[in-house]
């Protein structure tokens, strides 16, 4: 259900920012920054839930190197989720903005 809300948020961003979110370098950068703000909050919420489970799952008798490698893996996966979500939803926002500009012009 939360994905539906984020789709609606990015559709709204595309409608509101249709003059700024163009298929140019600067327009795509603006769109990616807007997506980063919205999806950064979503990934932060994922982190709040997943971090507790990760820490509970990390055995207390794990040596320092294995624990550090596990933490690097956790942050790496979280960063990949952020990059994927920003990319996917920014493309959606750019598509909606292009459709609005095409319908209006």
C-alpha positions in Angstrom: 0.0 0.0 0.0 2.9 2.4 0.7 4.1 2.0 -2.9 0.7 3.3 -4.1 1.2 6.4 -1.9 4.7 7.0 -3.3 3.4 6.6 -6.9 0.8 9.2 -6.1 3.4 11.5 -4.6 5.6 11.3 -7.7 2.6 11.7 -10.0 1.8 14.9 -8.1 5.4 16.0 -8.3 5.3 15.5 -12.1 2.1 17.5 -12.3 3.3 20.4 -10.1 6.9 20.6 -11.5 6.1 19.9 -15.1 7.8 23.1 -16.2 11.0 22.3 -14.3 11.3 18.5 -14.7 12.3 18.4 -18.3 14.3 15.7 -20.2 17.5 17.8 -20.0 20.5 17.4 -17.7 19.3 20.2 -15.4 15.6 19.0 -15.4 16.6 15.4 -14.7 18.8 16.6 -11.9 15.9 18.6 -10.3 13.7 15.6 -10.7 16.3 13.3 -9.1 16.8 15.7 -6.2 13.0 15.8 -5.6 12.9 12.0 -5.8 15.9 11.8 -3.4 14.0 13.9 -0.8 10.8 11.8 -1.0 12.6 8.4 -1.3 15.2 9.3 1.3 12.4 9.6 3.8 11.1 6.2 2.7 14.5 4.5 3.0 14.9 6.2 6.4 11.7 4.5 7.5 13.0 1.2 6.2 16.2 1.7 8.1 14.3 2.4 11.4 12.6 -1.0 11.1 15.5 -3.0 9.6 18.2 -1.8 11.8 16.6 -3.1 14.9 16.2 -6.5 13.3 19.7 -6.4 12.0 21.2 -5.7 15.4 19.1 -8.5 17.0 20.2 -10.9 14.3 23.9 -10.1 14.8 25.2 -12.6 17.2 27.0 -11.1 20.2 29.9 -13.6 19.9 30.6 -12.5 16.3 34.2 -11.2 15.9 34.8 -7.5 15.1 35.8 -8.2 11.4 32.7 -10.2 10.7 30.5 -7.6 12.4 32.1 -4.8 10.4 31.6 -6.7 7.2 28.0 -7.4 8.1 27.4 -3.7 8.8 29.0 -2.7 5.5 26.8 -5.1 3.8 23.7 -3.7 5.5 24.6 -0.1 4.5 25.4 -1.2 1.0 22.0 -2.9 0.6 20.3 0.1 2.0 22.2 2.4 -0.5 21.2 0.2 -3.4 17.6 0.4 -2.3 17.8 4.2 -2.2 19.4 4.4 -5.7 16.9 2.0 -7.2 13.9 3.8 -5.7 15.2 7.3 -6.7 15.9 6.1 -10.2 12.5 4.3 -10.7 10.4 7.0 -9.2 12.3 9.8 -11.0 11.6 8.2 -14.3 7.9 8.1 -13.4 8.0 11.7 -12.4 9.8 12.7 -15.7 7.2 10.7 -17.7 4.3 12.4 -16.0 5.9 15.8 -16.4 6.5 15.1 -20.1 2.9 14.0 -20.6 1.6 17.1 -18.9 3.8 19.3 -21.1 2.6 17.5 -24.2 -1.0 17.8 -23.3 -0.7 21.5 -22.5 1.3 22.5 -25.5 
